[in-house]
Amino acid sequence: MDLQDFDGEGLYFDNPMAPEVEALLAVAGEQYSEGTAEEFLLAAQTLAPENLTVLVGLYRFYYYQHRYQDALGVADRVLDIVGPQLSLPAQWCEVKQSHLNIAADRGMGLLRFYLLALKGAGYLNLRLNRFEQGKAMLTKVVELDSDNRLGARLLLDVLASHSAEILTFPTATTVEIRP
């Protein structure tokens, strides 16, 4: 299955949202560069807790603020919301290639979104030094995207090339060297 073969229909931002949610997102956009958008994003999430546009805004805010744990929480929420819409197993690790055919019939754009959220969660786990979890998530994306259309293989390659460094260097920020 070619994950680039889709017509652009059924993308997450195509879902309608209430005007008050749109207004909160607009204010959040204006406040973004000041770093004060969170209040408005959270208010939008309260009004539309499963709206993917709201969740993407919140994810991006946390990611660019280097609040990786918070961003990971949003990515996990996206997987929990989108998975059932695509008839995918509740646990990402149980998703198989055969599930993708059913999911693609429900919406290739939404399926790509799910897999990109899984890739993002894998990357965030790596940033949080949860290497095994991050590697498992990225490996699952690569398994499901054998043509590497979503680019997860590169992250696994980088992880593999740096695994010796990760395992041999101390995790402390400073190292005392004694004669």
C-alpha positions in Angstrom: 0.0 0.0 0.0 1.4 3.4 -1.0 0.7 5.9 1.8 1.3 8.7 -0.6 -1.5 7.6 -2.9 -4.4 9.6 -1.6 -6.6 12.4 -3.0 -6.5 14.8 -0.1 -10.0 14.0 1.1 -10.8 13.4 4.7 -7.9 15.3 6.2 -8.1 16.1 9.9 -8.5 19.8 9.3 -11.6 19.3 7.1 -13.7 18.5 10.1 -16.1 21.3 11.0 -15.7 23.1 14.3 -17.8 25.5 16.3 -17.2 29.2 15.8 -16.1 29.7 19.4 -13.4 27.0 18.9 -12.2 28.6 15.7 -12.1 32.0 17.6 -10.0 30.4 20.4 -7.6 28.9 17.8 -7.3 32.3 16.1 -6.3 34.0 19.4 -3.9 31.1 20.1 -2.3 31.7 16.8 -1.9 35.4 17.6 -0.4 34.6 21.0 1.8 31.8 19.7 5.0 33.8 19.3 4.6 35.2 22.8 4.5 31.7 24.2 1.1 32.4 25.7 -1.1 30.4 23.4 -1.6 27.4 25.8 -4.5 29.0 27.7 -6.5 29.4 24.5 -5.5 26.0 23.1 -6.7 24.3 26.3 -9.9 26.3 26.3 -10.5 25.1 22.7 -9.7 21.5 23.7 -12.3 21.8 26.6 -14.9 22.8 24.0 -13.8 20.3 21.4 -11.8 17.5 23.1 -11.7 15.2 20.0 -11.1 17.9 17.3 -7.9 16.9 15.6 -7.2 20.5 14.5 -7.2 21.6 18.1 -5.0 18.7 19.2 -2.5 19.4 16.4 -2.3 23.0 17.6 -1.7 21.9 21.2 0.8 19.3 20.1 2.8 21.8 18.1 2.7 24.3 20.9 4.1 21.8 23.3 6.6 20.5 20.9 8.1 23.9 20.0 8.1 24.9 23.6 10.2 21.7 24.2 7.5 20.3 26.5 8.0 16.8 25.1 6.1 15.0 27.8 3.0 17.2 27.2 3.3 16.8 23.4 3.6 13.0 23.9 0.3 13.1 25.9 -1.4 14.8 23.0 0.1 12.3 20.4 -1.2 9.4 22.6 -4.7 11.1 22.7 -4.7 11.4 18.9 -3.9 7.7 18.6 -6.8 6.9 21.0 -9.2 9.1 19.0 -8.2 8.1 15.4 -7.6 4.4 15.9 -11.3 3.5 16.5 -12.4 5.7 13.6 -10.2 3.5 11.4 -11.2 0.2 13.1 -7.6 -0.3 14.3 -6.8 -2.3 17.4 -6.8 -0.3 20.6 -3.0 -0.9 21.0 -0.7 0.5 18.3 1.6 -2.4 18.7 -1.2 -4.8 17.6 -1.8 -3.0 14.3 -0.9 -5.2 11.3 -0.7 -4.6 7.6 -4.1 -6.4 7.2 -5.7 -3.7 9.4 -4.4 -1.0 7.0 -6.5 -2.1 4.1 -9.7 -1.7 6.2 -8.4 1.6 7.6 -7.5 2.9 4.1 -11.1 2.3 3.0 -12.2 4.6 5.9 -9.8 7.3 4.9 -6.3 7.3 3.6 -5.7 10.8 4.9 -6.7 9.8 8.4 -4.6 6.7 8.2 -1.6 8.7 7.3 -2.4 11.0 10.2 -2.5 8.1 12.6 0.8 6.7 11.4 2.4 10.2 11.6 1.1 10.6 15.1 2.7 7.2 16.0 6.0 8.3 14.4 5.8 11.6 16.4 5.2 9.7 19.6 8.2 7.4 18.8 10.4 10.5 18.2 9.2 12.1 21.4 10.0 9.0 23.4 13.5 9.1 22.0 13.8 12.8 23.1 12.6 11.7 26.5 15.3 9.0 26.7 12.8 6.2 26.4 14.8 4.5 23.7 13.1 1.1 23.7 9.6 2.6 23.5 10.6 5.1 20.8 12.3 2.4 18.8 9.3 0.0 19.1 7.0 2.7 17.9 9.2 3.7 15.0 9.8 0.1 14.1 6.0 -0.4 13.9 5.7 2.6 11.5 8.4 1.2 9.3 6.8 -2.2 9.3 3.5 -0.7 8.2 5.1 1.7 5.8 7.5 -0.6 3.9 8.0 2.1 1.2 9.2 4.5 3.9 6.8 7.2 2.6 6.5 8.7 6.1 10.3 8.8 6.7 10.4 6.8 10.0 13.3 4.6 8.8 15.7 7.6 8.9 15.0 8.0 12.6 15.7 4.3 13.2 18.9 4.6 11.3 20.0 7.6 13.3 19.1 5.8 16.5 21.1 2.7 15.4 24.2 4.8 14.5 24.1 6.6 17.8 23.2 3.6 20.0 26.8 3.0 21.0 27.1 6.6 22.1 23.8 6.5 24.0 24.9 3.3 25.9 28.4 4.4 26.7 28.1 8.1 27.7 26.9 9.1 31.1 23.5 10.8 31.3 24.6 13.5 33.6 25.1 17.0 32.1 28.5 17.4 33.6 31.2 14.9 34.0 34.0 15.3 36.6 37.4 14.1 35.3 39.9 13.2 37.9 43.6 12.7 37.3 
